[in-house]
Each structure stands twice: as C-alpha cells, then as structure tokens.
Amino acid sequence: MPCLNCCRKKSEDVIPEVLDNFESRGVVTGNPRNKCALQPGHSLMDWIRLGSSGKDLTGVGSKAGQLTITLKELAQHSTETDVWLALRGRVYNVTHYLPFHPGGIDEIMKGAGKDATHLFDQVHPWVNYEQILNKCFLGRLIPEADITVEELFPNNIPKNENYNNKDENKIENKIIEDNIILPRFDWIQKMDSITIIFYTKSYSNCQVEVNPPNQDNSLNIYLTFNSKLFINEIKFNKGIKWPCQIKVNQETGKIEIIFKKLESGIWENFGILTQKRDETTSLDIKLKYTVINKIQVNQNTCLIELERVDNSKLTIPIGKHVRVFGKIKGEEMSRSYTPVPASLFKQFKPSLYTTDNVCLMVKNYPNGNISKYVCGKSKYDIIEISRPLGAFNLQDIENKELFLLLAGGTGLTPMLGLISFLLERRVKKSYHVTLLFFNRTDEDILFKTHFDTLHKDDNRFNVEYILSQPSSKWTGLSGHVSSPILEDAIKNLIKDTGYLQKDVYVAACGPTVFTNLSHTLLKGMGVGDDQIYLFLG
C-alpha cells in the first residue's frame, strides 16, 4: 500500500495548479459556488491517492493511451457503470471518477459517450483536466471516415480472401502477421499552436519529411525508419501557418511537429489522419537546396546551412550522410558529406533532438572537384543533394556506455552528431566518450575551442588531438593512428569503471586509408566486429 505521505508529496509536486483551479473555483454547473457535497473519502486528494495506488482506472490495461476511438464506439460507453467521454480529441474512462466529481454525477453524465468538449468549455475551460484524468486516458478520438480496409492497407489484404472491414480481429491479426505496426499518434495544442506527435520505437533513428500544406489545410508527413516508409496524411480542421518546426527525440522515438495556428483559439479536434505503409512510392532522389548561411571555419574549411527550395522540411538521422551533386566541366560528379549540428554556427552544444536544419562542413581540397564546387557557392545559390543514405544503425549503441571515436580530419563530421546525442541521452547515460582527433598541423584542428569548452562543462567527454606534422611548440600527442595510441585510449576509457575492452564501442571515420588502418589495428587488439562501426562514403 502506498505511503500517504509520499502520495501527498507527489500531489504537491505534480499538480499544485489542479488543487488551485479545481477545488477553489468549483466546476461543472457554471456557478463556481454550486458544488455537490462529496462523500467522505472522495476529495481531490483521495482521487490523487487512488491514481497513485496502481489501480487500472482505464479498464483496458496495457492498451491504455494507444486506442483510436470513433464517435460510434464512444457512444457505446454511456452508463454510470461504464462512462467514456472525449475532451479535445482525447478519450477518457471516467467511471471511477464519478463519485469524486465536485459537480455531481448527473452533470458529468451529460457528456457520457460523447465529445464533451463544448460542454466542458461552457462550464469551466480553466480546469486542467489532462492532469486530473491522466490515469484515465484511453487514446484519441478519430472522426468517422469512409475508408475501407483495402484503402488503408492496400498491400496487406490478400485478394483471395473475403475481408470484411468490420471484422476487427482479422484485420489486427493480418497486421501483426506482416509486422505492420503503424506509428502511434497523438496531438496537443496551445492557444496559438498545435503539435502533432508520432511515437516510433526508441533508437529507430527516424527520418521525417513534411510537405507544405495545400489550400484545404491538408499535408503529408513521411516517416522512414527500419527500412519502412509510412505516409501520414493530415487534413486539419482549421488553418495553419508554414513553416512547421520538427523535433525528433531519437532516444525515445518521439516525433513532434509544431504548427502555428492562423487564428488563436482552442480547437475541438485536429482534423482527420489517414496512415498507411507505402511499398511503391519512389521519392525524388535529388533535392534542391538554397544556401542560407555560410561561414569560414579555418583557412580551407567552411560551414554551410541549407534550406529546401520547395519549402519542405527534412530531418537527417544520426550517422546518415547525403551525396552532393555538381556539374563540373559538363560532367556530373558527386561526393558524400555527413551533415553536422546547426549549433556549430554559434557554440557546439549536445542535444537529444534532431532538427530540420541541414548543415554541411566542407574542406576545400586543391584537387577536389566537388569540394571546390561547394565551397565556391554563395548565399542564395542552389545545391542539389540526395536524401539521407547510410547503413549506421543507432540501435547498435542503445546499451553501450563507453565510446571511442576516431576521426581523421573532416572525418569528424559524423562524430559531431554522435557526441551531441551520446552526452544528452537520459535513459541509458553514457559513462565516457573519448574523441581521438587526428590532423596534420594545429591549424587543421577544427572546433578546438568548442571541444575544450565541452570537456570543461562535461567531464564524461575527453578529447585528444594527435598531429602528424606538429610544430616545435606542440606539446600534445603526435604521429599517426597506431596500436599504442588505441590501446592507451581504451585503457583510459575502462580505468576504474569495472568495464572491459569488450564493452567499448568504437566508431571511425576519415580518409579511406585511415579508416581501414584503424579497423585492422582494432581487430589485431581483439576488438570484435560487433564493437566497431566504420563510416565509409
């Protein structure tokens, strides 16, 4: 049985505004003085204790929060022993809450089996129902739509079987059989914005693309993860502004797409969502981008920020690269580049989120056709790049806590995204992250002040600079990648941790000779293939 003191503390920490808004003002009748006398043991504090007791208040067990419910299904739950209602698109089982309701059972039954948003807003729109009914949340309310099973799952209904789109068990079994689980959906709103939320698997490293809205306020959201493409078509009830803001938390798999409303106010529902997995759509390989920002990092390296010409938004998953295309002397050429965090334009800061900025760090090589082409671009010039490519699987590092990152020159680029993610993840925190950064001279070291500052701010991060052509004033490590350097780095990583060499995850990127040599040396030291990832363009 939970300690009442603990429950009391939790309620004070979590919902002080509920106590203020709910008990001091009164609810439901429209008259803030007209409350019903509640039976002993049915105060708001008692309701909080019941919610904290572990009792299932939803009646649906593990499916709580994941259901999609139509108005027809909602209407089937309208008796005092089984009461569901909807508020702003969210459906709650309020059966257990009835005797706790200060306005009385009769008032809350007026909204039973219905979308009670209008009734709620007429009486007490200030009440924080989401916190009060948090443990009663079932899922989202969806409009009735004339969509057949064949339309919703066109690639998953065998032609030789007679499927009835009312046969829920058959549909559900077929979806599970083919491993098709559509991303879970939710939405929240403020007076001036609406946030569309999708939940993918943790570490799915999802790629998100959002097209601008059409005149009827409809748009497509493309989610790509685990080699599958899911198309989510949303038709909003009211007008939205463009552009949107995309936030992808790669640790949890939560995707937030935030739209500003054309007119401030509370919506009763977001609109209509149609989801499907697509097997056939061939998205354009080349995408046109405009240069919107460019700065010089050192004597031969620049940082470029790009924006889609068609105003669409596209995120680049961690560890993925793009190919940049250019026509040089009549011949089309391309080269791979890994996008870097946009924070490098100011001060490099770790972040859990992948945003919709596309930033490239490009070194201008004397004989590099594409590097010259890109570095020669000015603000507002057009560059063609591919969609994200690469085999890096973020799930491989989900349970790792010690990381050794080997970067040769501009092979630093994929490490920047990894460092940013690893130092900020919350569920499985990184114990130590060491970067060995190999360059020719001290002038070639990119973002040294950024890394030194990061080391001061977070002692889990360590960086060693190794120069192959050091000046006489250089006091750090010198030479090329070698077994002694790698062995010392791993020893320092696992020192006083209780971990062994087999627990270290190593990623390497740089010139092909550097990357292959690193791999050979690591294998010779007994580092397993499952511990190594090589970024090769």
C-alpha positions in Angstrom: 0.0 0.0 0.0 1.5 3.4 -0.9 2.6 5.7 1.9 0.1 8.5 2.3 2.9 11.0 3.0 4.6 10.0 -0.3 1.3 10.4 -2.1 0.8 13.8 -0.5 4.2 15.0 -1.5 3.8 13.7 -5.1 0.5 15.5 -5.4 2.0 18.7 -4.2 4.9 18.5 -6.6 3.0 17.4 -9.6 -0.4 19.2 -9.7 -0.5 22.3 -7.4 -2.4 24.2 -10.1 -5.0 21.4 -10.2 -5.6 21.9 -6.5 -6.0 25.7 -7.0 -8.1 25.5 -10.2 -10.2 22.6 -9.2 -11.1 22.9 -5.5 -11.1 26.7 -5.1 -13.3 27.6 -8.1 -15.8 24.8 -8.3 -16.8 23.1 -11.5 -19.4 21.8 -14.0 -22.6 23.7 -13.1 -21.3 27.1 -14.3 -21.8 28.5 -10.8 -18.5 28.4 -9.0 -20.3 28.3 -5.7 -22.6 25.4 -6.6 -20.7 22.3 -5.7 -22.2 18.9 -4.6 -21.3 17.6 -1.2 -18.9 14.7 -1.8 -19.0 11.5 0.3 -16.1 11.0 2.9 -13.0 9.6 1.1 -13.8 11.3 -2.2 -11.9 14.5 -2.1 -9.4 15.5 -4.8 -6.6 14.3 -2.5 -8.3 10.9 -2.3 -8.6 10.8 -6.1 -4.9 11.5 -6.4 -4.1 8.7 -4.0 -6.3 6.3 -6.0 -4.5 7.2 -9.2 -1.1 6.6 -7.4 -2.2 3.3 -6.0 -1.5 1.3 -9.2 -5.2 0.6 -9.8 -6.1 0.4 -13.5 -8.6 3.3 -13.9 -8.9 2.8 -17.7 -10.2 -0.7 -17.7 -8.2 -1.6 -20.8 -4.8 -2.5 -19.2 -1.7 -2.2 -21.4 -3.7 -0.7 -24.3 -4.3 2.5 -22.3 -3.2 5.6 -24.3 -2.9 3.7 -27.6 -6.6 3.2 -28.6 -8.2 5.0 -31.5 -11.9 5.5 -30.9 -14.7 6.6 -33.2 -17.8 8.5 -32.1 -19.8 5.4 -32.7 -17.6 3.4 -30.4 -17.6 6.2 -27.8 -21.4 6.2 -27.7 -21.4 2.6 -26.5 -20.0 3.7 -23.1 -22.6 6.0 -21.7 -23.9 4.3 -18.5 -22.9 5.0 -14.9 -21.1 1.7 -14.7 -19.2 2.4 -18.0 -18.6 6.1 -18.8 -16.3 7.3 -21.5 -16.1 10.8 -22.8 -13.9 12.9 -25.1 -12.2 16.2 -24.4 -10.4 18.0 -27.2 -9.7 14.7 -29.1 -8.6 12.7 -26.1 -10.9 9.9 -24.7 -11.1 9.1 -21.0 -12.8 6.4 -19.0 -14.3 8.5 -16.1 -16.2 5.6 -14.5 -14.1 5.6 -11.3 -14.1 9.4 -11.3 -17.9 9.9 -11.0 -18.1 9.9 -7.2 -15.1 12.3 -7.0 -16.6 14.9 -9.3 -17.4 18.1 -7.4 -20.3 19.0 -9.8 -22.0 15.7 -9.2 -22.6 12.5 -11.2 -25.6 14.0 -13.2 -23.5 16.8 -14.6 -20.7 14.6 -15.8 -23.2 12.1 -17.3 -24.3 14.9 -19.7 -21.1 14.2 -21.6 -21.1 10.4 -21.3 -20.5 8.6 -24.6 -19.9 12.0 -26.4 -17.4 14.6 -27.4 -17.9 16.7 -24.3 -15.5 19.5 -25.3 -18.2 22.1 -25.9 -20.0 21.3 -22.6 -16.7 21.5 -20.7 -15.7 24.8 -22.3 -19.1 26.3 -21.4 -18.7 25.5 -17.7 -15.0 25.5 -16.7 -12.5 25.8 -19.5 -9.7 26.8 -17.0 -9.7 23.3 -15.3 -6.6 21.2 -16.1 -8.5 18.1 -17.0 -5.4 16.4 -18.5 -3.7 16.2 -15.1 -6.9 15.3 -13.2 -7.8 12.5 -15.7 -4.3 11.5 -16.6 -4.7 7.9 -15.3 -8.0 7.5 -17.1 -6.6 8.3 -20.6 -7.6 5.7 -23.2 -6.5 7.2 -26.6 -7.5 9.6 -29.3 -10.9 10.3 -30.8 -11.0 9.9 -34.6 -13.7 11.1 -37.0 -15.8 8.6 -38.8 -14.3 8.2 -42.3 -15.4 6.3 -45.4 -12.2 4.3 -45.7 -12.1 0.6 -46.4 -9.6 -1.8 -45.2 -8.3 -2.2 -48.7 -7.7 1.6 -48.9 -6.0 1.8 -45.5 -3.8 -1.4 -46.0 -3.7 -1.8 -49.8 -0.7 -4.1 -49.7 -1.8 -6.3 -46.9 -5.2 -7.7 -47.8 -4.9 -11.0 -49.8 -7.1 -10.9 -52.9 -8.2 -14.5 -52.4 -9.7 -13.8 -49.0 -13.0 -12.1 -48.4 -12.2 -9.5 -45.8 -15.0 -7.6 -44.0 -13.8 -4.2 -42.9 -15.9 -4.6 -39.8 -14.0 -7.8 -38.8 -11.5 -6.2 -36.4 -9.9 -9.4 -35.3 -9.0 -10.4 -38.9 -7.5 -7.0 -39.6 -5.5 -6.9 -36.4 -4.1 -10.4 -36.9 -3.1 -9.6 -40.5 -1.3 -6.5 -39.4 0.6 -8.4 -36.7 1.4 -11.3 -39.1 3.0 -8.9 -41.6 4.8 -6.9 -38.9 3.0 -3.7 -39.9 2.5 -1.5 -36.9 1.6 2.0 -37.8 3.2 4.7 -35.8 1.2 5.7 -32.7 -0.3 9.2 -33.0 -1.3 11.9 -30.6 -1.8 15.7 -30.6 -1.7 18.6 -28.1 -2.5 22.2 -28.5 -1.9 25.7 -27.1 -3.9 28.8 -27.9 -1.6 29.7 -30.8 -0.2 26.3 -31.9 -0.9 22.7 -32.4 1.6 19.9 -32.1 1.3 16.6 -34.0 3.1 13.7 -32.2 4.1 10.3 -33.5 5.7 7.6 -31.4 8.2 5.3 -33.2 10.5 2.8 -31.4 13.3 4.1 -29.3 16.6 4.4 -31.3 14.6 3.9 -34.5 16.6 7.0 -35.9 13.6 8.1 -37.8 13.8 10.3 -40.9 10.9 12.9 -41.0 9.8 14.8 -44.1 6.9 17.3 -44.1 5.5 18.9 -47.2 3.8 22.4 -47.1 0.0 22.4 -46.6 -2.4 22.5 -49.5 -5.2 25.1 -49.8 -7.5 22.7 -48.0 -5.1 22.6 -45.0 -4.0 19.0 -45.8 -0.4 17.8 -45.9 1.7 14.7 -45.9 4.2 13.6 -43.2 6.6 10.9 -44.3 8.2 8.8 -41.6 11.1 6.5 -42.6 12.6 4.0 -40.1 13.6 0.4 -40.0 13.7 0.5 -43.9 9.9 1.2 -44.0 8.1 4.3 -45.2 4.9 5.4 -43.5 2.7 8.1 -45.1 0.6 10.1 -42.7 -1.9 12.4 -44.5 -3.5 15.0 -42.2 -6.3 17.3 -43.0 -6.6 20.0 -40.4 -9.9 21.3 -39.2 -8.6 24.9 -39.4 -5.9 27.0 -40.9 -2.2 26.6 -40.0 0.9 28.6 -40.8 4.0 27.4 -42.6 6.8 26.5 -41.9 6.5 24.0 -39.1 9.1 23.0 -36.6 10.3 19.4 -36.3 11.8 17.9 -33.1 12.9 14.2 -33.2 14.0 12.6 -29.9 16.0 9.7 -31.2 16.4 8.2 -27.8 12.6 7.7 -27.2 11.4 7.7 -30.8 9.1 10.6 -30.1 8.5 13.0 -33.0 6.9 16.4 -32.5 5.8 18.6 -35.4 4.7 22.0 -34.3 2.4 24.2 -36.4 1.3 27.8 -35.6 -2.4 28.4 -35.9 -3.7 31.0 -38.3 -6.1 32.2 -35.6 -5.6 31.8 -31.9 -8.1 29.6 -30.1 -8.9 26.1 -28.9 -9.8 23.5 -31.5 -12.3 20.8 -30.6 -10.4 18.3 -32.8 -7.3 18.5 -35.0 -9.0 17.1 -38.1 -8.6 13.7 -40.0 -5.5 11.5 -40.1 -5.0 8.7 -42.7 -2.0 6.4 -42.2 -0.5 3.8 -44.5 2.7 2.0 -45.1 4.0 2.6 -48.6 5.8 -0.1 -50.6 5.8 1.5 -54.0 6.3 5.3 -53.7 9.6 6.4 -55.2 10.5 9.7 -53.7 12.8 12.0 -55.6 16.5 11.1 -55.1 17.8 14.6 -55.8 16.5 17.6 -53.8 17.2 21.3 -54.4 18.5 23.4 -51.5 19.3 27.1 -51.2 22.4 28.3 -49.3 21.1 30.5 -46.5 24.2 30.8 -44.3 27.9 30.3 -44.8 30.9 30.9 -42.5 34.6 30.1 -42.8 35.8 27.7 -40.1 39.5 27.9 -40.9 41.8 28.5 -43.9 40.3 25.8 -46.0 37.0 24.6 -44.4 33.6 26.2 -44.5 30.2 25.6 -42.8 27.1 25.9 -45.0 23.4 25.9 -43.9 20.8 24.8 -46.5 17.1 25.2 -46.9 14.8 23.3 -49.2 13.8 25.2 -52.3 10.3 23.8 -52.2 9.9 24.8 -48.5 9.5 21.2 -47.4 11.2 20.1 -44.2 13.5 17.0 -44.0 15.5 15.7 -41.0 18.8 13.8 -41.3 19.0 10.9 -38.9 22.1 10.5 -36.8 25.1 8.9 -38.6 23.5 9.3 -42.1 25.1 11.1 -45.0 24.0 12.8 -48.2 25.5 13.0 -51.6 26.1 16.4 -53.0 25.8 16.7 -56.8 27.6 19.1 -59.1 28.2 19.6 -62.8 31.9 20.3 -63.4 33.1 20.8 -67.0 29.9 19.2 -68.3 30.3 16.1 -66.2 28.1 15.3 -63.2 30.0 14.4 -60.1 29.0 13.7 -56.5 30.6 13.3 -53.1 29.3 12.2 -49.7 29.1 14.5 -46.7 27.6 13.9 -43.3 25.5 16.8 -42.0 26.6 18.4 -38.8 24.6 20.0 -35.9 23.5 23.6 -36.5 24.8 24.6 -33.1 28.3 24.8 -34.7 27.4 28.1 -36.2 27.5 29.5 -32.6 28.6 27.1 -29.9 28.6 23.4 -30.1 26.1 22.0 -27.6 24.9 18.4 -27.0 21.2 17.8 -27.9 18.8 14.9 -27.8 16.9 16.3 -30.8 17.4 16.0 -34.5 16.1 19.2 -36.2 15.2 20.0 -39.8 18.3 22.1 -40.4 20.8 20.7 -43.0 24.3 21.9 -42.3 27.4 20.7 -44.1 31.1 21.1 -43.2 33.2 21.0 -46.3 37.0 21.1 -46.7 38.2 22.7 -49.9 40.8 20.2 -51.3 43.2 21.5 -54.0 42.2 18.6 -56.3 38.7 18.1 -55.0 36.2 18.9 -57.7 33.0 18.8 -55.5 34.7 20.4 -52.5 35.7 23.4 -54.7 32.2 23.5 -56.2 30.5 23.6 -52.8 32.9 26.0 -51.1 32.6 28.3 -54.1 28.8 28.7 -53.5 27.5 31.9 -52.1 24.3 32.8 -50.2 21.1 32.1 -52.2 22.9 29.7 -54.6 21.3 26.3 -55.3 22.8 23.0 -54.4 21.4 19.5 -55.2 21.7 16.8 -52.5 20.3 13.4 -52.1 18.0 12.1 -49.4 19.8 10.6 -46.3 21.9 7.5 -47.0 24.0 5.1 -45.0 23.9 1.8 -43.0 24.5 3.2 -39.5 22.1 1.6 -37.0 21.5 3.7 -33.9 20.1 0.7 -32.1 23.5 -0.9 -32.0 24.6 1.6 -29.4 21.5 1.6 -27.2 23.1 -0.5 -24.5 26.6 0.8 -24.8 28.1 3.2 -22.3 31.8 3.6 -23.3 32.6 5.1 -26.6 35.9 5.7 -28.5 35.5 7.9 -31.6 38.4 8.0 -34.1 38.3 11.0 -36.5 40.8 11.8 -39.3 40.4 15.4 -40.5 36.9 16.1 -41.8 36.0 12.5 -40.8 35.0 14.4 -37.7 31.5 15.2 -39.2 29.6 12.0 -38.2 31.2 12.1 -34.7 29.7 15.5 -34.0 26.2 14.2 -34.2 27.1 11.2 -32.1 28.8 13.2 -29.4 25.8 15.6 -29.3 23.4 12.6 -28.9 25.5 10.5 -26.5 26.1 13.2 -23.9 22.5 14.2 -23.7 20.7 10.8 -23.7 18.8 10.3 -20.4 17.6 6.7 -20.1 20.9 5.0 -20.7 23.5 7.6 -19.9 26.9 7.4 -21.5 29.7 6.8 -19.0 32.6 8.1 -21.0 33.0 9.4 -24.6 36.6 9.9 -25.9 37.4 11.5 -29.2 40.8 10.9 -30.8 41.1 13.7 -33.4 43.9 13.2 -36.0 45.2 16.1 -38.1 48.4 17.2 -39.8 49.0 20.6 -38.0 47.4 22.5 -35.2 45.9 24.9 -37.8 43.9 22.0 -39.2 42.2 21.2 -35.9 38.5 22.1 -36.3 36.4 23.5 -33.5 39.1 23.0 -30.9 37.7 25.7 -28.6 34.2 24.1 -28.9 35.7 20.7 -27.8 37.8 22.2 -25.0 34.7 24.0 -23.6 32.6 20.9 -23.8 35.3 19.0 -21.9 35.2 21.6 -19.1 31.4 21.5 -19.0 31.1 17.7 -19.0 33.9 15.6 -17.7 32.5 12.5 -19.3 33.8 13.9 -22.6 37.5 13.7 -23.3 39.4 14.8 -26.5 42.9 14.0 -27.6 44.5 15.9 -30.5 47.1 13.9 -32.5 49.2 15.7 -35.1 51.3 14.0 -37.9 53.2 17.2 -38.6 53.4 19.1 -35.3 55.3 22.3 -34.8 58.1 22.6 -32.3 55.7 24.2 -29.9 53.2 21.3 -29.9 53.0 19.5 -26.5 50.3 17.0 -27.3 50.4 13.6 -29.0 52.0 13.2 -32.4 52.1 10.5 -35.1 49.5 8.5 -37.0 46.8 6.1 -35.8 48.6 3.2 -34.1 48.1 0.3 -31.8 49.8 2.0 -28.8 47.6 5.1 -29.2 44.4 3.0 -29.4 45.4 0.7 -26.6 46.1 3.6 -24.2 42.8 5.2 -25.2 40.8 2.1 -24.4 42.8 1.5 -21.1 41.9 5.1 -20.0 38.2 4.6 -21.0 37.7 1.5 -18.9 40.0 2.5 -16.0 38.2 2.3 -12.6 34.9 1.6 -14.3 34.5 -2.2 -13.9 34.1 -2.4 -17.7 36.3 -4.5 -20.0 37.6 -3.9 -23.5 34.6 -5.9 -24.9 32.3 -3.2 -23.5 33.8 -0.3 -25.6 32.1 0.8 -28.8 34.4 2.2 -31.5 33.4 4.4 -34.5 36.0 5.5 -37.1 35.8 8.0 -40.0 38.3 9.7 -42.2 40.3 9.1 -45.4 39.8 5.5 -46.5 43.4 4.6 -45.7 42.9 6.0 -42.1 39.6 4.2 -41.6 40.8 0.8 -42.9 44.0 1.0 -40.9 42.0 1.8 -37.7 39.9 -1.3 -38.4 42.9 -3.5 -38.9 44.6 -2.3 -35.7 41.5 -2.7 -33.6 40.9 -6.2 -34.9 44.6 -7.0 -34.0 43.9 -5.8 -30.5 41.0 -8.2 -30.1 38.2 -5.7 -30.6 35.2 -7.5 -32.0 33.3 -6.7 -35.2 30.2 -6.0 -33.2 32.1 -3.3 -31.4 33.2 -1.4 -34.5 31.5 0.8 -37.0 33.3 2.3 -40.0 31.8 5.4 -41.7 32.7 4.8 -45.3 31.3 7.1 -48.1 
